[in-house]
Amino acid sequence: MHVYRSALLRFADDGTALYDEDGLLAVGPDAAGRQRVLAAGAWRALAPQYAGVPVQHLPGRILAPGFVDMHVHFPQTDVIGSPAEGLLPWLENYTFPHEARFTDAAYAQQVAQVFIDELLRNGVTTALAFATSHPVSVDALMGAAQQRQLRLVTGKVLQDRHSPDGVRDRTEESLVDTEALIRRWHGVDRLGYAITPRFAPTSTPEQLRGAGELAARYPDVWIQSHVAENRDEIRWARELFPGSRSYLGVYDDFGLMRERAVYAHCIHFDDEDRALMRATGAVAAVSPTSNLFLGSGFFDYAGADRVGFGHGLASDVGGGTSFSPFHTMLAAYYVGREGQTKQGLSLSPERLWWLHTAGAAQALGLGGVVGNLQPGCEADFLVLNPAATPLLARKTSQASNLAELLFALIVLGDDRVVEQTVISQAKYGSRA
């Protein structure tokens, strides 16, 4: 058992932020040996239960849940910061040439280590990630995540048409490979598998149908893809699938809309699309830095809340411009404010933080497992330094309430705030 004394941030089931300036966090192994939160709350109330247990004091620090990244591309680690006119030219000129290199297992393993390093350095302890169309890319990332005990879900990309040599796969072989990878990795340690059509235009109807059949055969695996990100992409999808009601409807037609189905972007939706998301239990991975960088448009938070479908935040590296959840939360604030200027603050600091932790975990079907520090959750947490830079220290010292403190961290924070990332008592960072 390990007991920590520090300021403590966590969330109630309804998303309300709970904060103890003098808090206690106790973690220890469950019957399977996995570290879990045993207790979390005010020091004064909980300390008598742990009399005689050594305590690690962390004055001036905040213990917070590890961040959850709902959509990130591991093979695009080296694509980040590449200029392009928009989504489709960016894919053609940068993404596909980089991803073609992942036929080489050694190269995939090297990039996987860098990718995991970046997640941990930025405080991300759970991620839903794209690999490439090459099975060795999945093996490389799963192996790297398993080594570090990261909770990670990934999958081999399916793309059997409208893709260049080097990344295009074969329909039947791609489905056989996907099933083999599910059996090899899904449910091993903290790993999960996601059936991963890149996006509807790069898969034939036969491949999408096969993906839907796999999703029905393995109902506890995830599904991930992209939808309604860019207007040119939408026009293309409608030309290729004229019988579907909408771009989103393509996935529904092939059995790819259900709980644990995560669709990145979801920008250009109407209320029928939103209702379909709600009815099927599918959720959106909102990627504001990517949407701003590629000029794709703005996610409609008000529309999602009005109709009522789940969503959370994501970096979308390499279209996204940073692994840092602080940058993602700040971009989400900008995007929300752009769409709702008459209503004042678009998203509160507490809501932004929830969307990248407990709310994102809930959207992934992992509520009460990760993204929070309530009893029973897996013990993934961060040691945050609210005085990591001189300006941040000055600003946070003046915070009169939790909203001001969290907002200062969102606006002024970056990877330097994450002093330590703790996963099952393995510690990464400057205090490790």
C-alpha positions as CSV (number, residue, x, y, z in Angstrom):
1,M,0.0,0.0,0.0
2,H,1.1,3.6,-0.8
3,V,-0.4,6.7,0.8
4,Y,0.1,10.2,-0.6
5,R,-0.7,13.5,0.9
6,S,-1.2,16.4,-1.5
7,A,-3.8,18.5,-3.2
8,L,-6.2,16.1,-4.9
9,L,-8.4,16.3,-8.0
10,R,-11.0,13.8,-9.0
11,F,-14.6,13.6,-10.4
12,A,-18.0,12.6,-9.2
13,D,-20.1,10.3,-11.4
14,D,-22.0,13.3,-12.7
15,G,-18.8,15.0,-13.9
16,T,-18.6,17.4,-11.0
17,A,-15.0,18.2,-10.1
18,L,-14.0,17.3,-6.5
19,Y,-10.9,19.0,-5.0
20,D,-9.2,18.7,-1.7
21,E,-6.4,21.3,-1.0
22,D,-5.1,18.8,1.7
23,G,-6.0,15.4,0.3
24,L,-5.1,11.8,0.8
25,L,-4.7,9.2,-1.9
26,A,-4.2,5.5,-0.9
27,V,-3.4,2.9,-3.6
28,G,-2.7,-0.8,-3.3
29,P,-3.0,-4.1,-5.2
30,D,-6.3,-5.9,-5.9
31,A,-6.6,-9.7,-5.9
32,A,-5.0,-9.8,-9.3
33,G,-2.1,-7.7,-8.3
34,R,-3.2,-4.6,-10.2
35,Q,-2.8,-1.3,-8.4
36,R,-6.1,0.4,-7.6
37,V,-7.3,3.4,-5.7
38,L,-8.3,2.3,-2.2
39,A,-9.3,5.7,-0.8
40,A,-9.4,9.3,-1.9
41,G,-10.6,12.4,-0.1
42,A,-9.8,14.9,2.6
43,W,-6.7,14.2,4.7
44,R,-8.5,15.1,7.9
45,A,-11.3,12.6,7.3
46,L,-9.2,9.6,6.0
47,A,-5.8,9.9,7.8
48,P,-7.0,8.0,11.0
49,Q,-7.6,4.9,8.8
50,Y,-4.0,4.9,7.7
51,A,-2.2,5.6,11.0
52,G,1.2,3.9,11.0
53,V,1.3,3.7,7.2
54,P,4.3,5.6,5.7
55,V,3.1,8.7,3.8
56,Q,4.7,10.4,0.9
57,H,4.1,14.2,1.3
58,L,4.0,16.2,-1.9
59,P,3.6,19.8,-0.8
60,G,2.7,22.3,-3.5
61,R,1.7,19.6,-5.9
62,I,-1.7,18.3,-7.2
63,L,-2.5,14.6,-7.7
64,A,-4.8,14.2,-10.7
65,P,-6.1,11.4,-12.9
66,G,-4.0,10.4,-15.8
67,F,-5.3,11.9,-19.1
68,V,-7.2,9.8,-21.6
69,D,-6.5,10.4,-25.3
70,M,-9.5,9.1,-27.4
71,H,-7.8,9.4,-30.8
72,V,-4.2,9.5,-31.7
73,H,-2.1,8.1,-34.6
74,F,1.1,6.4,-33.4
75,P,2.7,6.1,-36.9
76,Q,2.2,9.9,-37.4
77,T,4.6,10.8,-34.6
78,D,7.0,12.2,-37.2
79,V,4.2,13.7,-39.3
80,I,3.3,16.3,-36.7
81,G,4.0,19.9,-37.8
82,S,3.8,19.1,-41.6
83,P,2.2,21.9,-43.7
84,A,-0.7,21.1,-46.1
85,E,-3.6,22.8,-47.8
86,G,-6.1,20.5,-46.1
87,L,-6.9,16.9,-45.0
88,L,-6.7,15.1,-48.3
89,P,-3.4,16.7,-49.6
90,W,-1.9,16.2,-46.1
91,L,-2.7,12.5,-46.2
92,E,-1.3,12.1,-49.7
93,N,1.9,14.2,-49.2
94,Y,2.9,13.2,-45.7
95,T,0.8,10.6,-43.9
96,F,0.8,7.8,-46.4
97,P,4.6,8.0,-47.2
98,H,5.4,7.9,-43.5
99,E,3.0,5.0,-42.8
100,A,4.5,3.0,-45.6
101,R,7.7,2.7,-43.6
102,F,6.0,0.5,-41.0
103,T,6.5,-2.7,-43.0
104,D,9.8,-2.7,-41.1
105,A,9.3,-4.2,-37.7
106,A,12.4,-2.6,-36.2
107,Y,11.4,0.8,-37.4
108,A,7.9,0.3,-36.0
109,Q,9.3,-0.7,-32.6
110,Q,11.6,2.3,-32.5
111,V,8.7,4.7,-33.2
112,A,6.5,2.9,-30.7
113,Q,9.0,3.6,-27.9
114,V,9.1,7.3,-28.9
115,F,5.3,7.5,-29.0
116,I,4.9,5.9,-25.6
117,D,7.6,8.2,-24.2
118,E,5.6,11.2,-25.5
119,L,2.3,10.0,-24.0
120,L,3.9,9.4,-20.6
121,R,5.8,12.7,-20.6
122,N,2.5,14.5,-21.3
123,G,0.5,12.6,-18.7
124,V,-1.5,10.4,-21.0
125,T,-2.1,7.0,-19.3
126,T,-4.8,5.6,-21.5
127,A,-5.0,6.0,-25.3
128,L,-7.1,4.8,-28.3
129,A,-4.6,4.8,-31.1
130,F,-4.4,4.0,-34.8
131,A,-1.6,1.8,-36.0
132,T,-1.0,1.3,-39.8
133,S,-2.3,-1.3,-42.2
134,H,0.7,-3.5,-41.4
135,P,0.2,-6.1,-38.6
136,V,3.8,-5.6,-37.4
137,S,2.8,-2.0,-36.4
138,V,0.2,-3.4,-34.0
139,D,2.6,-5.9,-32.5
140,A,5.2,-3.1,-32.0
141,L,2.8,-0.7,-30.2
142,M,1.1,-3.4,-28.1
143,G,4.5,-4.7,-27.0
144,A,5.7,-1.2,-26.1
145,A,2.5,-0.4,-24.1
146,Q,2.6,-3.8,-22.3
147,Q,6.2,-3.2,-21.3
148,R,5.2,0.2,-19.7
149,Q,1.9,-1.2,-18.3
150,L,0.0,1.5,-20.3
151,R,-3.7,1.0,-20.9
152,L,-3.9,1.1,-24.7
153,V,-6.3,0.1,-27.4
154,T,-5.2,0.0,-31.0
155,G,-5.8,-1.8,-34.3
156,K,-4.5,-2.5,-37.8
157,V,-5.8,0.0,-40.3
158,L,-8.2,-1.3,-42.9
159,Q,-7.8,0.4,-46.3
160,D,-8.1,-1.7,-49.4
161,R,-8.8,1.0,-52.0
162,H,-8.0,4.6,-52.9
163,S,-4.7,4.2,-51.1
164,P,-1.1,4.1,-52.5
165,D,1.1,1.1,-52.7
166,G,2.8,0.5,-49.4
167,V,-0.3,1.2,-47.3
168,R,-3.1,-0.4,-49.3
169,D,-4.1,-3.9,-48.0
170,R,-6.0,-6.8,-49.5
171,T,-9.6,-7.3,-48.5
172,E,-9.7,-10.9,-47.3
173,E,-6.1,-10.8,-45.9
174,S,-6.8,-7.7,-44.0
175,L,-9.8,-9.3,-42.2
176,V,-7.9,-12.5,-41.5
177,D,-5.1,-10.4,-40.0
178,T,-7.5,-8.4,-37.9
179,E,-9.0,-11.4,-36.4
180,A,-5.6,-12.9,-35.6
181,L,-4.6,-9.7,-33.9
182,I,-7.8,-9.6,-31.8
183,R,-7.0,-13.1,-30.6
184,R,-3.4,-12.3,-29.9
185,W,-3.8,-9.0,-28.0
186,H,-7.3,-8.2,-26.9
187,G,-7.7,-8.4,-23.2
188,V,-4.0,-9.2,-22.6
189,D,-2.9,-7.3,-19.5
190,R,-4.2,-3.7,-20.0
191,L,-4.5,-3.9,-23.8
192,G,-7.5,-3.9,-26.1
193,Y,-8.1,-4.2,-29.8
194,A,-10.0,-1.8,-32.1
195,I,-11.4,-2.7,-35.5
196,T,-10.0,0.2,-37.5
197,P,-11.3,1.1,-41.0
198,R,-9.3,4.2,-41.8
199,F,-12.4,6.0,-43.2
200,A,-15.2,4.9,-45.4
201,P,-13.7,6.1,-48.7
202,T,-10.6,4.0,-48.4
203,S,-12.5,0.7,-47.8
204,T,-14.5,-1.3,-50.2
205,P,-18.0,-2.3,-49.2
206,E,-16.7,-5.9,-48.9
207,Q,-14.0,-4.8,-46.4
208,L,-16.6,-2.7,-44.4
209,R,-19.0,-5.6,-44.4
210,G,-16.2,-7.9,-43.1
211,A,-15.3,-5.4,-40.4
212,G,-19.0,-5.3,-39.3
213,E,-19.1,-9.1,-39.1
214,L,-16.0,-9.1,-36.9
215,A,-17.5,-6.4,-34.7
216,A,-20.6,-8.6,-34.2
217,R,-18.4,-11.7,-33.5
218,Y,-16.3,-9.8,-30.9
219,P,-18.7,-7.4,-29.2
220,D,-16.2,-6.4,-26.5
221,V,-13.6,-5.0,-28.9
222,W,-13.6,-1.4,-29.9
223,I,-14.3,0.1,-33.3
224,Q,-12.6,3.3,-34.5
225,S,-12.6,5.4,-37.6
226,H,-13.1,8.9,-38.9
227,V,-16.3,10.7,-40.1
228,A,-17.5,14.1,-41.2
229,E,-14.2,15.8,-40.7
230,N,-13.8,17.7,-44.0
231,R,-16.4,18.8,-46.6
232,D,-14.4,17.4,-49.5
233,E,-14.1,14.0,-47.7
234,I,-17.9,14.1,-47.1
235,R,-18.6,14.7,-50.8
236,W,-16.3,11.8,-51.7
237,A,-18.0,9.4,-49.2
238,R,-21.5,10.3,-50.6
239,E,-20.3,9.6,-54.2
240,L,-18.9,6.3,-53.2
241,F,-21.9,5.2,-51.0
242,P,-25.0,6.9,-52.6
243,G,-27.4,4.6,-50.9
244,S,-26.5,5.7,-47.4
245,R,-28.4,8.5,-45.7
246,S,-25.2,10.3,-44.7
247,Y,-21.5,9.7,-44.3
248,L,-22.1,8.5,-40.7
249,G,-24.9,6.3,-42.1
250,V,-22.3,4.3,-44.1
251,Y,-20.9,2.9,-40.9
252,D,-24.4,2.1,-39.6
253,D,-25.2,0.3,-42.8
254,F,-22.3,-2.1,-42.3
255,G,-22.8,-2.8,-38.6
256,L,-20.1,-0.5,-37.3
257,M,-22.3,1.7,-35.0
258,R,-22.6,0.4,-31.4
259,E,-21.2,0.9,-27.9
260,R,-17.4,1.1,-28.0
261,A,-17.5,2.6,-31.5
262,V,-15.4,5.8,-31.5
263,Y,-15.6,8.2,-34.4
264,A,-13.1,11.0,-34.7
265,H,-14.2,14.5,-35.6
266,C,-18.0,14.3,-36.2
267,I,-17.9,18.0,-37.2
268,H,-20.4,18.3,-40.1
269,F,-23.4,16.5,-38.5
270,D,-27.1,17.1,-38.7
271,D,-29.5,16.1,-35.9
272,E,-30.2,12.8,-37.5
273,D,-26.6,11.9,-37.3
274,R,-26.5,13.0,-33.7
275,A,-29.6,10.9,-32.9
276,L,-27.9,7.9,-34.6
277,M,-24.9,8.4,-32.3
278,R,-27.1,8.5,-29.3
279,A,-29.3,5.6,-30.3
280,T,-26.3,3.2,-31.0
281,G,-24.1,4.3,-28.2
282,A,-21.3,5.4,-30.5
283,V,-19.2,8.3,-29.3
284,A,-17.1,11.2,-30.8
285,A,-13.4,11.8,-30.3
286,V,-13.1,15.6,-30.5
287,S,-9.8,16.7,-31.9
288,P,-9.7,20.5,-31.8
289,T,-6.0,21.2,-32.5
290,S,-6.2,19.0,-35.6
291,N,-9.5,20.6,-36.8
292,L,-7.9,24.1,-36.4
293,F,-4.6,23.0,-38.1
294,L,-6.3,21.4,-41.1
295,G,-9.1,24.0,-41.3
296,S,-11.7,21.3,-41.1
297,G,-14.3,23.1,-39.0
298,F,-15.6,23.2,-35.4
299,F,-17.2,20.4,-33.3
300,D,-20.7,21.5,-32.2
301,Y,-20.6,20.9,-28.4
302,A,-24.1,22.5,-27.9
303,G,-25.5,20.2,-30.6
304,A,-24.0,17.1,-29.0
305,D,-25.4,18.1,-25.6
306,R,-28.8,19.0,-27.0
307,V,-29.3,15.6,-28.7
308,G,-27.2,13.8,-26.1
309,F,-24.4,11.6,-27.4
310,G,-21.0,10.9,-25.7
311,H,-17.8,12.6,-26.6
312,G,-14.4,13.3,-25.2
313,L,-11.1,15.0,-26.2
314,A,-8.3,13.7,-28.3
315,S,-4.9,14.9,-29.6
316,D,-5.2,13.4,-33.1
317,V,-1.4,13.6,-33.5
318,G,-0.1,14.0,-36.3
319,G,-2.9,16.2,-37.6
320,G,-3.1,17.4,-34.1
321,T,-0.3,19.8,-33.2
322,S,0.6,18.5,-29.7
323,F,0.6,15.5,-27.5
324,S,-0.1,17.8,-24.6
325,P,-3.6,17.6,-23.1
326,F,-3.2,21.2,-21.9
327,H,-2.9,22.3,-25.5
328,T,-5.9,20.2,-26.5
329,M,-8.1,21.5,-23.7
330,L,-7.2,25.1,-24.6
331,A,-8.0,24.5,-28.3
332,A,-11.3,22.9,-27.2
333,Y,-12.1,26.1,-25.3
334,Y,-11.3,28.2,-28.3
335,V,-13.5,26.1,-30.6
336,G,-16.4,26.0,-28.2
337,R,-16.2,29.8,-27.7
338,E,-16.2,30.4,-31.4
339,G,-19.5,28.5,-31.7
340,Q,-21.2,30.0,-28.7
341,T,-20.0,33.5,-28.2
342,K,-23.3,34.8,-27.1
343,Q,-23.3,32.4,-24.2
344,G,-20.0,33.5,-22.7
345,L,-17.7,30.8,-21.5
346,S,-18.0,27.9,-23.9
347,L,-16.8,25.1,-21.7
348,S,-15.9,25.5,-18.1
349,P,-12.4,24.5,-16.9
350,E,-13.8,21.6,-14.9
351,R,-15.7,20.3,-17.9
352,L,-12.7,20.6,-20.2
353,W,-10.6,18.6,-17.7
354,W,-13.4,16.0,-17.3
355,L,-13.7,15.6,-21.1
356,H,-10.0,14.6,-21.1
357,T,-10.1,12.3,-18.1
358,A,-13.2,10.7,-16.5
359,G,-15.6,11.8,-19.3
360,A,-13.3,10.4,-22.0
361,A,-13.0,7.1,-20.1
362,Q,-16.8,7.0,-19.8
363,A,-17.1,7.5,-23.5
364,L,-14.7,4.6,-24.2
365,G,-16.7,2.3,-21.9
366,L,-14.0,2.5,-19.2
367,G,-15.8,4.7,-16.7
368,G,-14.8,3.7,-13.2
369,V,-11.8,2.0,-14.5
370,V,-9.4,4.8,-15.7
371,G,-9.5,8.6,-15.9
372,N,-10.5,9.1,-12.3
373,L,-9.2,8.7,-8.7
374,Q,-12.2,7.3,-7.0
375,P,-12.0,4.1,-5.0
376,G,-11.8,1.1,-7.4
377,C,-10.2,2.9,-10.3
378,E,-6.9,1.7,-11.6
379,A,-4.1,3.7,-10.0
380,D,-2.9,5.8,-12.9
381,F,-2.3,9.3,-11.7
382,L,-0.2,12.4,-12.2
383,V,1.9,14.6,-9.9
384,L,1.3,18.1,-11.3
385,N,3.4,21.2,-10.4
386,P,1.2,24.3,-10.6
387,A,4.4,26.4,-10.3
388,A,6.3,24.7,-13.2
389,T,7.1,28.0,-14.8
390,P,7.5,31.5,-13.3
391,L,4.4,32.9,-15.0
392,L,2.3,29.8,-14.2
393,A,3.4,30.0,-10.6
394,R,2.4,33.7,-10.4
395,K,-1.0,33.0,-11.9
396,T,-1.9,29.9,-9.9
397,S,-0.9,31.5,-6.6
398,Q,-3.6,34.1,-7.3
399,A,-6.3,31.5,-8.0
400,S,-9.3,32.1,-5.6
401,N,-11.2,28.9,-6.6
402,L,-10.8,25.6,-8.5
403,A,-12.0,27.0,-11.8
404,E,-9.4,29.7,-11.8
405,L,-6.7,27.2,-10.9
406,L,-7.6,24.7,-13.6
407,F,-8.0,27.4,-16.2
408,A,-4.6,28.8,-15.4
409,L,-3.1,25.3,-15.9
410,I,-5.0,24.8,-19.2
411,V,-4.0,28.2,-20.6
412,L,-0.4,28.3,-19.4
413,G,0.5,24.7,-18.9
414,D,2.3,22.1,-21.0
415,D,4.4,19.0,-20.4
416,R,6.5,20.8,-17.8
417,V,3.5,20.8,-15.5
418,V,3.5,16.9,-15.5
419,E,6.2,16.3,-12.9
420,Q,5.6,12.6,-12.7
421,T,3.3,10.0,-14.4
422,V,2.5,7.0,-12.2
423,I,1.2,3.8,-13.7
424,S,0.7,0.9,-11.3
425,Q,3.5,2.4,-9.2
426,A,5.9,2.6,-12.1
427,K,7.0,6.3,-12.1
428,Y,8.0,8.3,-15.1
429,G,9.2,11.9,-15.1
430,S,11.5,14.3,-13.3
431,R,10.6,13.0,-9.8
432,A,10.9,9.3,-10.8
